[in-house]
Amino acid sequence: MPVDKHTLLSTKHANIFALGDASDIPASKAGSVAHFACEVFVGNFLQHVQGQAMTGSFDGHANCFVESGDQRALLIDFNYDTEPLPGKYPLPVVGPILFHQNALVYASWALVVLIAFYLGRTRPGLNVRAVGENPGDPTQLGPVMAKLMAEARLNSDLFGEDVEGPGRPSHDI
Ligand SMILES: Cc1cc2nc3c(=O)[nH]c(=O)nc-3n(C[C@H](O)[C@H](O)[C@H](O)COP(=O)(O)OP(=O)(O)OC[C@H]3O[C@@H](n4cnc5c(N)ncnc54)[C@H](O)[C@@H]3O)c2cc1C
C-alpha cells in the first residue's frame, strides 16, 4: 500500500495508515521496521483523528541480528539515510570482558569495591585493618585508642603515672 514514508498515512486515502509489510516504504520488510514504525504511528494517528498536524516522522529505522556461527552474531542498524556502520558492539576487546560475564562475577566485583570501601574509608574497617596488621599494638585499635594512649603518656610524664604501650614497657612498682 502506498504511504508517505514519514507519516505512514496512505497517499490515496486520508483515513488509512499502513505500516509493516503492507506498506511500500523503502525499508526492509522486517519485524523491527514494523516495531519502530508503530512507535511513530500511534502519535500520528491520535493527532490525525483529532484534526491536528502530524508531528511524528518515521526515519526508516531498522535493525537485524544475524547469526554468523561460532557463537557469534552481527547487529546491523540503519535507516533511510544511514547505511549500517562498521564497528563492534559495544566496545572492541573490553566489551566482552565488561558486558558478557556471569552475574556471580559482577557480584564479586561489587563485593571487592564494598570491602575496599569498608576497610579504607570507614572507622570500623580501619580498626579491623589496623588490628590485623599488628594485633599486639593497642594504638592500632583506632584514633580513639591512640588518643587515650597519648593522654596516658602525658599523664605519665607529668605525674609519674604508669602506662603501658608500644616502646614504653610498664615499670615495676
Ligand atoms: C520466514 C521469515 C523469517 C523472517 N525473519 C525475520 C527476522 O528474523 N527478523 C525480522 O525482523 N523480520 C523477519 N521476518 C519478517 C517479519 O516477519 C515481517 O516483516 C513482520 O512479521 C511484518 O509484520 P506485519 O505486522 O507487517 O505483518 P504480519 O506479521 O504478516 O501480520 C499480518 C497479520 O494480518 C493477518 N491478516 C492477513 N490478511 C488478513 C485479513 N484479510 N483479515 C484479517 N487479518 C489478516 C495475518 O494473518 C497476519 O497475522 C521474517 C519473515 C519470514 C516470512
The ligand as an ORCA input file, in Angstrom:
! r2SCAN-3c Opt
* xyz 0 1
  C      10.499    -16.871      7.132
  C      10.571    -15.456      7.628
  C      11.571    -15.088      8.508
  C      11.636    -13.807      8.985
  N      12.632    -13.450      9.872
  C      12.671    -12.217     10.365
  C      13.643    -11.855     11.316
  O      14.484    -12.652     11.717
  N      13.649    -10.583     11.782
  C      12.729     -9.675     11.386
  O      12.759     -8.535     11.889
  N      11.801     -9.992     10.475
  C      11.748    -11.229      9.964
  N      10.791    -11.559      9.032
  C       9.896    -10.526      8.572
  C       8.816    -10.273      9.583
  O       8.199    -11.498      9.946
  C       7.785     -9.346      8.986
  O       8.454     -8.205      8.453
  C       6.812     -8.873     10.042
  O       6.143    -10.002     10.578
  C       5.800     -7.912      9.422
  O       4.812     -7.631     10.381
  P       3.399     -7.166      9.906
  O       2.619     -6.926     11.154
  O       3.515     -6.038      8.963
  O       2.783     -8.380      9.070
  P       2.422     -9.846      9.576
  O       3.299    -10.270     10.705
  O       2.434    -10.701      8.335
  O       0.970     -9.714     10.164
  C      -0.117     -9.574      9.296
  C      -1.310    -10.251     10.001
  O      -2.504     -9.937      9.271
  C      -3.275    -11.109      9.169
  N      -4.158    -10.956      8.041
  C      -3.860    -11.051      6.732
  N      -4.942    -10.838      6.000
  C      -5.962    -10.587      6.852
  C      -7.338    -10.275      6.675
  N      -7.907    -10.169      5.491
  N      -8.099    -10.093      7.776
  C      -7.538    -10.163      8.983
  N      -6.244    -10.447      9.209
  C      -5.463    -10.663      8.148
  C      -2.273    -12.215      9.014
  O      -2.840    -13.447      9.393
  C      -1.200    -11.751      9.984
  O      -1.430    -12.233     11.298
  C      10.704    -12.857      8.553
  C       9.690    -13.222      7.676
  C       9.622    -14.504      7.216
  C       8.500    -14.913      6.276
*
